Structures are given as C-alpha cells and as structure tokens.
C-alpha cells in the first residue's frame, strides 16, 4: 500500500470542487449566450414586422414568447447544474471515503503488527526468563549449599574482659553461638546503649562487644562500624581487625576484608582463624590457589580446626576435585561430628560419584542434626530420583517444599529430576 497523505487529498478535493463550479458556470454562461444570440435575432425580426404592421397583439405575443423561452432555458440550465453538482458531490464523497477506508485498513494493519510484535516480545521474554532460571538452578545443583565458613571471632574465655556484671562471654564462633550467649549479647548491647544515652563515653571494649550483637542480628554495617571504633581506640587489637574483616566479607567487600586479615596476621602470625577467613575471601574472588595456601596455613597452625577443612573441601568441590573434597569433609566431620553442613556437602559429593545410598546416609545425619534444613531434604530427594525410587523421592521433595516453597522452582529445572518432569504426581507437587 502506497504512502497516504491527508493533506494531499484535501488539495485534490479542493481542486475538484473549484473545477466543478467553474464547469457549471462556464456551461451555463456559454449555453445561455448561444441561445441568446440566435433567439435575439429571431425576436428582433418579429418585433420589426409587428412594428411595421403596428400590430399590438403580435407584440404582446412576442413578449409572452420571450418570457416563456427564458423560463424554459432557466429551468434547463438549473437541471443541468443540479446534475453536474450531484455528480461532483458523488465524486467528492468517493474521494473522501477512499482515504478514510485506507486509514482504517492501515490502522488495522498497524494494530495487527503491534499485537504480533507484543506477542513475540512476551514469548521471547518468557523463554529468556526460563533459560536464566534453568541456568541458575543448574549452577545451584552443581555446588548446592557449598557455603564458606568465616569466623567473626574465636577468642578464648580468658581473653574476654569483665563488663558490667563482671560476666565473661565464651565465644568460639558467632555463627554457632548458643541461645544463652545470644541473650548475654543482647543484654550487653542494651546496657551499652543505655550508658550511651546517659552520655557516658564508651570504651574500646564496649564497641568491641557491641559489634557481636550487631553481627548476630545480621546488621553487618553496624558491626563493622562498632569494630572500627574499637580499633580507633586500640589499633593493635587483632581480634577486632579479624572481626572487622568478617563484617566486610559479609558485605562482599572482599579486597578490603583481606587487608584487615593481613593486618591481624601481621600482629599475630599464628592467628589460624584469620588465615581461614583470608582464604574464604580469596576463594570468593576466584583466587583459588592462594585460598588453598591460606586454608593449609590455618590447618598447619591448628590441625583439628574443622572450619578450615570444611572451606578447603568446599573449594575442591567447586574445582570438581571430588576425591580431595571427600577427604576434607571427612576431616571436618572427624573434628566436629555435629557439623550438619559438612555432612550435607559430603552427601552432595557422593552423588557425583554415583554412591547414592551413602549420600542418603549423609543427608539423614544432616537431618538428624538439623531437622528443618530444607536443603538436606531436597538433596535426599535428588538422590532417590537418581535411584529411580519415585515414592521416596516425592516424600522427601514434599518435605523440602513444606520447609521452603522455593524448592518447587528448583525441582522443575534440576537435571536430577529430569526423568520425572512429565510425571503427573511430580508436576502436581511442584505446580
């Protein structure tokens, strides 16, 4: 369809109207002049004859003939003009309707094309979203729950100063502190805030311990600020440096965290927790060889340090070095038998070896230690799926979904469930 111009049609319509009016006028004028010249001569002759004969009746008749002739001519001209105008109006209406018809057709075509484009965009968006989700969950299934362990603080009881009620807080790892210790931290922080409101100047130890409470509540920026203030008052506090580094690690500021760990190690070269934490930061930066060296340093300083063994196993899992990963997880469990994360990750590695029954035993141990750990229920379902035990797979997957509804999406894209993606019972569970 050619390009349509409304302005062009207006010009054409105006030209046609002017042409039709001019034609009507020209026709009427020419016709009138033509008739007038012939009749005029005839009537002049009649009038001359009548005058010569001095015949009044003849003159009257001539006058009547002239009037009748003009009436007839006017009527004919009028009919002719009406016919021409009618034709012109019909032409104009046709010209006006044609562009309107074209506009309507063009509008329909544009709307249809827009709808098709929108449908294509929606379809492409959905396909892209599905592909991204699939890739994410494929990645998740590869290293599922391989979490690194950083130690906010590992301070022996004798290094804890007496504060307020002269009570000591024994903290081995803030990630694993007891409810009693959490309550003490809460009371301690409340007391520090109260003293702060009364205008009392806080000490380095006040800020140092207040950081624990913030860290435990996952307020990592506030924890960082507290430990930073403690260091301003006591720059040689290597524990505060280590803690500040762990807060930065949680904030995903790994380069800055490493600087804190380096300073802590400089002040205390045998600080095995700081070596482990530095390894975790390097691990997250993808500097795997350097990370392994740090984990090894931590283990060399404290061979029974389970967190360093765990992190080293996690790194080997990322590198698909499953034999060494199993060795490291075994060591972590040897020195800390209640480490449910180590049991879970050991089970994951066994899945890659095809040792599904042994993997299920690991997940059972994880669930025994932490019954509400949805990841272990999900991994156990994966193992049963690979063993083609549908009923057990559905039971464990159902439990995982009850604990965390997000496992519905994971199950749809995790390759270990591929055989059951079209199964009615499976689809009913994950829809």
ZALOVEX-653089 format. One record per residue (C-alpha): residue in one letter; x, y, z. Coordinates in Angstrom, 2 decimals, always signed. Example, Ala and Ser with C-alpha at 12.3 -4.5 7.8 and 13.67 -1.06 7.14 Angstrom:
<rs>
   resn        c1        c2        c3
      a    +12.30     -4.50     +7.80
      s    +13.67     -1.06     +7.14
</rs>
This chain:
<rs>
   resn        c1        c2        c3
      x     +0.00     +0.00     +0.00
      x     +1.39     +3.39     -1.03
      x     +2.03     +6.20     +1.37
      x     -1.15     +8.09     +2.17
      x     -1.22    +11.87     +2.70
      x     -4.32    +13.53     +4.18
      x     -3.00    +16.95     +3.14
      x     -2.66    +15.76     -0.48
      x     -6.27    +14.53     -0.54
      x     -7.52    +17.85     +0.81
      x     -5.73    +19.68     -2.01
      x     -7.13    +17.30     -4.62
      x    -10.67    +17.65     -3.25
      x    -10.46    +21.46     -3.28
      x     -9.20    +21.46     -6.90
      x    -12.07    +19.16     -7.98
      x    -14.69    +21.39     -6.28
      x    -13.31    +24.51     -7.99
      x    -13.24    +22.67    -11.32
      x    -16.86    +21.53    -10.99
      x    -18.11    +25.03    -10.05
      x    -16.17    +26.57    -12.92
      x    -17.59    +23.98    -15.31
      x    -21.15    +24.68    -14.15
      x    -20.67    +28.41    -14.53
      x    -18.98    +28.09    -17.92
      x    -21.62    +25.71    -19.22
      x    -24.49    +27.90    -18.07
      x    -22.90    +31.02    -19.46
      x    -21.99    +29.50    -22.87
      x    -25.35    +27.83    -23.24
      x    -27.13    +30.99    -22.30
      x    -25.09    +33.13    -24.72
      x    -25.54    +30.61    -27.52
      x    -29.32    +30.52    -27.13
      x    -29.45    +34.25    -26.54
      x    -27.69    +35.21    -29.81
      x    -29.94    +33.04    -32.04
      x    -33.19    +33.90    -30.34
      x    -32.29    +37.53    -30.20
      x    -32.10    +37.80    -34.00
      x    -35.37    +35.90    -34.49
      x    -37.23    +38.04    -31.98
      x    -35.82    +41.26    -33.42
      x    -37.23    +40.27    -36.79
      x    -40.63    +39.51    -35.24
      x    -40.64    +42.81    -33.41
      x    -39.73    +44.72    -36.61
      x    -42.53    +43.01    -38.52
      x    -45.00    +43.72    -35.72
      x    -43.97    +47.39    -35.59
      x    -44.24    +47.72    -39.32
      x    -47.77    +46.38    -39.15
      x    -48.47    +48.27    -35.96
      x    -49.90    +45.09    -34.51
      x    -50.31    +45.26    -30.69
      x    -51.44    +41.69    -30.42
      x    -48.30    +40.48    -32.14
      x    -46.11    +42.49    -29.75
      x    -47.94    +41.00    -26.75
      x    -47.48    +37.53    -28.12
      x    -43.78    +38.14    -28.74
      x    -43.34    +39.35    -25.16
      x    -45.06    +36.23    -23.79
      x    -42.93    +34.00    -26.01
      x    -39.77    +35.68    -24.73
      x    -40.79    +35.22    -21.10
      x    -41.75    +31.56    -21.66
      x    -38.49    +30.94    -23.51
      x    -36.41    +32.37    -20.66
      x    -38.30    +30.33    -18.07
      x    -37.67    +27.15    -20.03
      x    -33.98    +27.96    -20.53
      x    -33.53    +28.77    -16.84
      x    -35.18    +25.51    -15.84
      x    -32.98    +23.51    -18.24
      x    -29.85    +25.28    -17.01
      x    -30.86    +24.68    -13.41
      x    -31.44    +20.96    -14.02
      x    -28.12    +20.71    -15.79
      x    -26.29    +22.46    -12.94
      x    -28.01    +20.20    -10.36
      x    -26.92    +17.13    -12.30
      x    -23.34    +18.36    -12.54
      x    -23.26    +19.28     -8.85
      x    -24.71    +15.87     -7.96
      x    -22.01    +14.17     -9.97
      x    -19.41    +16.40     -8.30
      x    -20.71    +15.59     -4.82
      x    -20.64    +11.90     -5.64
      x    -17.05    +12.21     -6.83
      x    -16.09    +14.21     -3.73
      x    -17.72    +11.68     -1.40
      x    -15.92     +8.87     -3.19
      x    -12.62    +10.71     -2.88
      x    -13.26    +11.39     +0.81
      x    -14.33     +7.82     +1.61
      x    -11.38     +6.25     -0.15
      x     -8.71     +7.80     +2.12
      x    -10.84     +7.03     +5.21
      x    -11.02     +3.43     +4.06
      x     -7.29     +3.43     +3.52
      x     -6.73     +4.88     +7.02
      x     -8.93     +2.21     +8.58
      x     -7.14     -0.56     +6.74
      x     -3.78     +0.93     +7.65
      x     -4.86     +1.18    +11.31
      x     -5.96     -2.47    +11.33
      x     -2.67     -3.50     +9.78
      x     -0.64     -1.49    +12.34
      x     -2.65     -2.89    +15.27
      x     -2.22     -6.42    +13.97
      x     +1.54     -5.91    +13.53
      x     +1.81     -4.36    +17.03
      x     -0.05     -7.29    +18.57
      x     +2.21     -9.73    +16.77
      x     +5.28     -7.84    +17.97
      x     +3.97     -7.74    +21.55
      x     +3.24    -11.46    +21.47
      x     +6.75    -12.12    +20.13
      x     +8.32     -9.92    +22.82
      x     +6.32    -11.64    +25.59
      x     +7.27    -15.04    +24.20
      x    +10.95    -14.12    +23.92
      x    +10.93    -12.65    +27.44
      x     +9.36    -15.81    +28.86
      x    +11.87    -18.01    +27.01
      x    +14.76    -15.85    +28.28
      x    +13.47    -15.93    +31.87
      x    +13.05    -19.71    +31.71
      x    +16.56    -20.11    +30.33
      x    +18.10    -17.86    +33.00
      x    +16.23    -19.67    +35.79
      x    +17.26    -23.03    +34.36
      x    +20.93    -22.00    +34.22
      x    +20.81    -20.61    +37.76
      x    +19.37    -23.77    +39.18
      x    +21.73    -25.94    +37.18
      x    +24.56    -23.96    +38.78
      x    +22.93    -24.31    +42.18
      x    +22.60    -28.05    +41.79
      x    +26.31    -28.29    +40.95
      x    +27.59    -26.73    +44.17
      x    +24.42    -26.68    +46.23
      x    +24.92    -25.34    +49.75
      x    +28.72    -25.28    +49.48
      x    +28.92    -22.42    +51.92
      x    +32.16    -20.99    +53.21
      x    +32.64    -20.53    +56.92
      x    +34.19    -17.35    +58.27
      x    +34.91    -16.83    +61.92
      x    +33.74    -13.47    +63.26
      x    +35.79    -14.21    +66.35
      x    +37.49    -17.11    +68.03
      x    +38.55    -15.75    +71.39
      x    +39.32    -17.93    +74.36
      x    +37.44    -17.23    +77.56
      x    +40.49    -15.87    +79.38
      x    +40.80    -13.07    +76.80
      x    +37.25    -11.79    +77.45
      x    +37.23     -8.81    +79.77
      x    +34.71     -8.41    +82.53
      x    +31.98     -5.97    +81.55
      x    +29.07     -4.62    +83.51
      x    +28.04     -7.59    +85.66
      x    +31.60     -8.97    +85.62
      x    +30.41    -11.88    +83.42
      x    +32.59    -13.50    +80.79
      x    +31.24    -14.43    +77.38
      x    +32.81    -17.51    +75.86
      x    +32.55    -17.24    +72.07
      x    +34.10    -19.80    +69.74
      x    +32.20    -18.73    +66.63
      x    +29.34    -16.29    +66.27
      x    +27.86    -18.48    +63.54
      x    +27.34    -21.21    +66.09
      x    +26.76    -19.37    +69.39
      x    +24.25    -20.70    +71.88
      x    +20.97    -19.09    +72.84
      x    +22.42    -18.29    +76.27
      x    +25.32    -16.40    +74.67
      x    +22.90    -14.59    +72.36
      x    +20.86    -13.47    +75.37
      x    +24.01    -12.22    +77.08
      x    +24.98    -10.29    +73.95
      x    +21.50     -8.74    +73.82
      x    +21.67     -7.68    +77.47
      x    +25.17     -6.36    +76.97
      x    +24.17     -4.28    +73.94
      x    +21.11     -2.90    +75.73
      x    +23.26     -1.85    +78.66
      x    +25.83     -0.20    +76.37
      x    +23.08     +1.74    +74.56
      x    +21.65     +2.87    +77.89
      x    +25.03     +4.13    +79.07
      x    +25.49     +5.84    +75.72
      x    +22.19     +7.69    +76.12
      x    +23.26     +8.85    +79.58
      x    +26.29    +10.50    +77.99
      x    +28.88     +8.02    +79.20
      x    +31.88     +7.62    +76.92
      x    +32.18     +4.11    +75.57
      x    +35.45     +2.22    +75.74
      x    +37.19     +0.15    +73.08
      x    +35.84     -2.98    +74.77
      x    +32.29     -1.57    +74.67
      x    +32.45     -1.11    +70.92
      x    +34.22     -4.45    +70.54
      x    +31.42     -6.40    +72.22
      x    +28.63     -4.31    +70.78
      x    +29.80     -5.44    +67.34
      x    +28.90     -9.04    +68.26
      x    +25.28     -8.14    +68.87
      x    +25.01     -6.34    +65.53
      x    +26.72     -9.22    +63.74
      x    +24.40    -11.78    +65.30
      x    +21.40     -9.72    +64.08
      x    +22.96     -9.63    +60.58
      x    +23.47     -5.86    +60.88
      x    +26.88     -6.14    +59.27
      x    +27.42     -2.46    +58.54
      x    +26.71     -1.56    +62.18
      x    +29.00     -4.40    +63.28
      x    +31.73     -3.01    +61.03
      x    +31.25     +0.50    +62.49
      x    +31.48     -0.82    +66.06
      x    +34.69     -2.77    +65.44
      x    +36.13     +0.17    +63.51
      x    +35.51     +2.42    +66.54
      x    +37.13     -0.18    +68.80
      x    +40.22     -0.13    +66.57
      x    +40.45     +3.66    +66.70
      x    +40.80     +3.37    +70.45
      x    +43.03     +0.27    +70.30
      x    +44.71     -0.18    +66.87
      x    +46.63     -3.31    +67.96
      x    +43.50     -5.35    +68.74
      x    +43.99     -8.19    +66.25
      x    +40.64     -9.74    +67.22
      x    +38.87     -6.50    +66.27
      x    +40.77     -6.48    +62.97
      x    +39.64    -10.05    +62.26
      x    +36.06     -9.16    +63.18
      x    +36.10     -6.05    +61.01
      x    +37.31     -8.23    +58.13
      x    +34.44    -10.72    +58.65
      x    +31.90     -7.85    +58.55
      x    +33.43     -6.65    +55.28
      x    +33.30    -10.22    +53.99
      x    +29.57    -10.36    +54.74
      x    +29.20     -7.04    +52.91
      x    +31.00     -8.69    +49.95
      x    +33.89     -6.24    +50.16
      x    +36.47     -8.98    +49.84
      x    +39.53     -6.87    +48.93
      x    +39.03     -4.65    +51.98
      x    +38.41     -7.71    +54.14
      x    +41.73     -9.24    +53.07
      x    +43.56     -6.07    +54.17
      x    +42.05     -6.46    +57.66
      x    +43.00    -10.14    +57.84
      x    +46.56     -9.31    +56.72
      x    +46.90     -6.72    +59.49
      x    +45.55     -9.20    +62.05
      x    +48.05    -11.86    +60.86
      x    +50.86     -9.30    +60.97
      x    +50.03     -8.65    +64.64
      x    +49.50    -12.38    +65.38
      x    +51.18    -14.65    +62.79
      x    +49.70    -17.81    +64.36
      x    +46.12    -16.46    +64.10
      x    +44.64    -19.55    +62.41
      x    +41.08    -18.06    +62.23
      x    +42.38    -15.03    +60.31
      x    +44.21    -17.33    +57.86
      x    +40.99    -19.26    +57.30
      x    +38.98    -16.06    +56.80
      x    +41.54    -14.69    +54.35
      x    +41.26    -17.96    +52.42
      x    +37.47    -17.58    +52.24
      x    +37.78    -14.02    +50.89
      x    +40.33    -15.12    +48.26
      x    +38.04    -18.06    +47.43
      x    +35.17    -15.65    +46.69
      x    +37.47    -13.58    +44.48
      x    +38.28    -16.69    +42.43
      x    +41.90    -16.80    +43.61
      x    +41.76    -20.49    +44.38
      x    +45.46    -21.36    +44.65
      x    +46.06    -18.55    +47.13
      x    +42.95    -19.58    +49.04
      x    +44.17    -23.19    +49.42
      x    +47.50    -21.90    +50.76
      x    +45.66    -19.89    +53.40
      x    +43.49    -22.88    +54.38
      x    +46.64    -25.01    +54.63
      x    +48.29    -22.39    +56.85
      x    +45.27    -22.38    +59.12
      x    +45.25    -26.20    +59.31
      x    +49.01    -26.31    +59.93
      x    +48.57    -23.95    +62.89
      x    +45.56    -25.90    +64.20
      x    +45.18    -29.36    +62.59
      x    +41.81    -30.00    +64.24
      x    +40.30    -26.74    +63.01
      x    +37.15    -28.03    +61.28
      x    +36.15    -24.76    +59.53
      x    +39.37    -24.66    +57.52
      x    +38.89    -28.32    +56.49
      x    +35.29    -27.53    +55.53
      x    +36.24    -24.50    +53.42
      x    +39.04    -26.40    +51.73
      x    +36.58    -29.18    +50.87
      x    +34.14    -26.64    +49.51
      x    +36.81    -25.17    +47.24
      x    +37.78    -28.61    +45.95
      x    +34.08    -29.19    +45.24
      x    +33.99    -26.03    +43.13
      x    +37.02    -27.26    +41.22
      x    +35.32    -30.69    +40.75
      x    +38.18    -32.33    +42.62
      x    +35.76    -34.59    +44.44
      x    +38.33    -37.05    +45.84
      x    +40.08    -34.30    +47.82
      x    +36.72    -32.76    +48.72
      x    +35.65    -36.02    +50.39
      x    +38.94    -36.18    +52.33
      x    +38.46    -32.62    +53.60
      x    +34.82    -33.17    +54.61
      x    +35.80    -36.36    +56.42
      x    +38.38    -34.36    +58.39
      x    +35.86    -31.63    +59.18
      x    +33.40    -34.25    +60.47
      x    +36.15    -36.04    +62.42
      x    +36.94    -32.89    +64.39
      x    +33.34    -31.66    +64.55
      x    +30.86    -34.55    +64.23
      x    +27.82    -32.28    +64.66
      x    +28.69    -30.11    +61.65
      x    +25.50    -30.66    +59.63
      x    +26.80    -28.59    +56.70
      x    +29.83    -30.87    +56.32
      x    +27.53    -33.94    +56.33
      x    +25.31    -32.33    +53.68
      x    +28.20    -31.36    +51.42
      x    +29.78    -34.81    +51.79
      x    +26.48    -36.27    +50.59
      x    +26.49    -33.97    +47.56
      x    +29.96    -35.11    +46.55
      x    +28.93    -38.76    +46.91
      x    +26.06    -38.11    +44.48
      x    +28.62    -37.11    +41.85
      x    +30.41    -40.42    +42.49
      x    +27.12    -42.27    +41.96
      x    +27.14    -43.52    +45.56
      x    +23.51    -42.63    +46.18
      x    +22.89    -44.84    +49.20
      x    +25.95    -43.47    +51.01
      x    +24.83    -39.96    +50.09
      x    +21.39    -40.60    +51.61
      x    +23.07    -41.69    +54.87
      x    +24.89    -38.34    +54.97
      x    +21.66    -36.42    +54.39
      x    +19.96    -38.47    +57.12
      x    +22.73    -37.45    +59.50
      x    +22.26    -33.80    +58.48
      x    +18.51    -34.03    +59.11
      x    +19.17    -35.69    +62.47
      x    +21.35    -32.74    +63.48
      x    +19.05    -30.12    +61.92
      x    +15.54    -31.45    +61.10
      x    +14.38    -28.22    +59.44
      x    +17.27    -27.97    +56.99
      x    +15.29    -27.89    +53.73
      x    +18.44    -28.25    +51.60
      x    +19.18    -31.69    +53.03
      x    +15.61    -32.88    +52.35
      x    +15.92    -31.59    +48.77
      x    +19.30    -33.29    +48.27
      x    +17.93    -36.53    +49.66
      x    +15.08    -36.30    +47.11
      x    +17.70    -35.82    +44.38
      x    +19.48    -39.00    +45.42
      x    +16.24    -41.02    +45.40
      x    +15.37    -39.57    +41.98
      x    +18.68    -40.81    +40.57
      x    +17.97    -44.20    +42.15
      x    +14.58    -44.15    +40.36
      x    +12.71    -44.57    +43.64
      x     +9.76    -42.34    +42.87
      x     +7.79    -42.65    +46.12
      x    +10.77    -41.86    +48.36
      x    +11.73    -39.01    +46.05
      x     +8.25    -37.47    +46.29
      x     +8.14    -37.84    +50.10
      x    +11.45    -36.03    +50.60
      x    +10.77    -33.39    +47.96
      x     +7.40    -32.67    +49.57
      x     +9.11    -32.15    +52.93
      x    +11.68    -29.81    +51.36
      x     +8.91    -27.74    +49.75
      x     +6.99    -27.57    +53.04
      x    +10.07    -26.07    +54.67
      x    +10.91    -23.78    +51.74
      x     +8.48    -23.24    +48.87
      x    +11.30    -22.11    +46.54
      x    +12.30    -25.74    +46.02
      x     +9.30    -26.05    +43.68
      x    +11.11    -23.96    +41.09
      x    +14.43    -25.74    +41.69
      x    +12.85    -29.14    +41.11
      x    +11.45    -28.00    +37.74
      x    +14.92    -27.26    +36.39
      x    +17.27    -29.51    +38.38
      x    +18.54    -32.17    +35.97
      x    +18.43    -34.89    +38.64
      x    +14.61    -34.77    +38.41
      x    +14.52    -34.72    +34.62
      x    +13.05    -38.22    +34.36
      x    +10.01    -37.10    +36.39
      x     +9.36    -33.68    +34.82
      x     +6.39    -35.11    +32.86
      x     +5.20    -37.35    +35.67
      x     +1.67    -36.30    +36.85
      x     +2.48    -36.78    +40.56
      x     +5.69    -34.80    +40.26
      x     +4.01    -31.99    +38.30
      x     +1.20    -31.82    +40.84
      x     +3.74    -31.42    +43.65
      x     +5.79    -28.66    +42.03
      x     +3.00    -26.65    +40.38
</rs>
